[in-house]
Amino acid sequence: QLQASGGGLVQAGGSLRLSCAASGTTFYIYTLAWFRQAPGKAREFVGSIGWTSGSTYYADSVKGRFTVSRDTGKNTAYLQMYSLKPDDTAVYYCAADRTTSIRQTIPDLYDYWGKGTLVTVSS
């Protein structure tokens, strides 16, 4: 029901925009979040958005560089990434839940997940 796309190879300092398309109805989305997982590391929270409210919340590591947005008419969320660093290299996932707050950063508490998209930032 969720499909992330837009990953690729980018140089440090560059930008990239990821998309997360939600198929069908979006009744199950109260919060949509982005997570990432680098090789050998745990999945970590990146940012989130309230599907109806549009309120956003970010991890400190990306605050000021990444922006989460959504287009409810297209059932699509976006993760705009600027000033990318090699440490941002990871598989990026979008996730959704019907009840959780935008401040929820624990992956296990999100019920719906899309397949990831790989972002590689070269130095």
Solvent accessible surface area in square Angstrom, and as a share of the most:
residue,aa,sasa,rsa
1,Q,120,0.53
2,L,9,0.05
3,Q,94,0.42
4,A,3,0.03
5,S,54,0.35
6,G,38,0.37
7,G,30,0.29
8,G,30,0.29
9,L,132,0.66
10,V,24,0.14
11,Q,140,0.62
12,A,49,0.38
13,G,56,0.54
14,G,23,0.22
15,S,56,0.36
16,L,38,0.19
17,R,131,0.48
18,L,0,0.00
19,S,27,0.17
20,C,0,0.00
21,A,47,0.36
22,A,7,0.05
23,S,67,0.43
24,G,61,0.58
25,T,94,0.55
26,T,29,0.17
27,F,144,0.60
28,Y,1,0.00
29,I,12,0.06
30,Y,123,0.47
31,T,0,0.00
32,L,0,0.00
33,A,0,0.00
34,W,0,0.00
35,F,0,0.00
36,R,16,0.06
37,Q,61,0.27
38,A,22,0.17
39,P,120,0.75
40,G,93,0.89
41,K,139,0.59
42,A,84,0.65
43,R,75,0.28
44,E,76,0.34
45,F,15,0.06
46,V,0,0.00
47,G,0,0.00
48,S,0,0.00
49,I,5,0.02
50,G,5,0.05
51,W,16,0.06
52,T,122,0.71
53,S,82,0.53
54,G,25,0.24
55,S,57,0.37
56,T,56,0.32
57,Y,62,0.24
58,Y,35,0.13
59,A,22,0.17
60,D,122,0.63
61,S,64,0.41
62,V,1,0.00
63,K,118,0.50
64,G,82,0.79
65,R,33,0.12
66,F,5,0.02
67,T,66,0.38
68,V,3,0.02
69,S,48,0.31
70,R,69,0.25
71,D,51,0.26
72,T,64,0.37
73,G,73,0.71
74,K,139,0.59
75,N,41,0.21
76,T,15,0.09
77,A,0,0.00
78,Y,30,0.11
79,L,0,0.00
80,Q,40,0.18
81,M,0,0.00
82,Y,112,0.42
83,S,60,0.39
84,L,2,0.01
85,K,98,0.42
86,P,60,0.38
87,D,125,0.65
88,D,1,0.01
89,T,36,0.21
90,A,1,0.01
91,V,45,0.26
92,Y,0,0.00
93,Y,38,0.15
94,C,0,0.00
95,A,0,0.00
96,A,0,0.00
97,D,7,0.03
98,R,121,0.44
99,T,114,0.66
100,T,16,0.10
101,S,60,0.39
102,I,32,0.16
103,R,161,0.59
104,Q,41,0.18
105,T,56,0.33
106,I,91,0.46
107,P,32,0.20
108,D,130,0.67
109,L,89,0.44
110,Y,6,0.02
111,D,92,0.48
112,Y,53,0.20
113,W,77,0.27
114,G,8,0.08
115,K,156,0.66
116,G,30,0.29
117,T,17,0.10
118,L,104,0.52
119,V,0,0.00
120,T,47,0.27
121,V,7,0.04
122,S,41,0.27
123,S,131,0.84
